[in-house]
Amino acid sequence: MAEGIILYTKTGCPYCAAKRRDLTEKKVAFTEINVSERPQVIPELLKLTRGERVVPVIVDGAEVSIAPEGG
């Protein structure tokens, strides 16, 4: 798995776009994983969210933020 911040998103999600823009404006390095384009990572995402199908999800080391501003 990549090091640093990981941002799970899906195509067309306004909350995902807002979080991507926020991280970019703050010049925070992150790896984006779009579950619409990579459905094989959905089981990994569901483990992080305890079964909830919601994005954006931000993973920063051991800290997981699930849809912090909505999703």
Phi, psi and omega in degrees: 000148181293151176270163180087199183280135175243131180245113176270129182224176168219155181299134176084003182274114181293329178291324178293316179298319180295318180291321177299314180297318180299312180296320180295315179297326179277001180057039177269126178285133179209159174251126179261133175240111181269111183289342175291324181270338182230068183300342179294344179269358181303317177302322177297316179297318180296328175295318181294325185261008182055043174093356179277135176266081183219144173222160002283154173234129180247127177246119179233093185066238180271354182268128179241124177249119183258114179044062186301328179245019183111163181178000000 
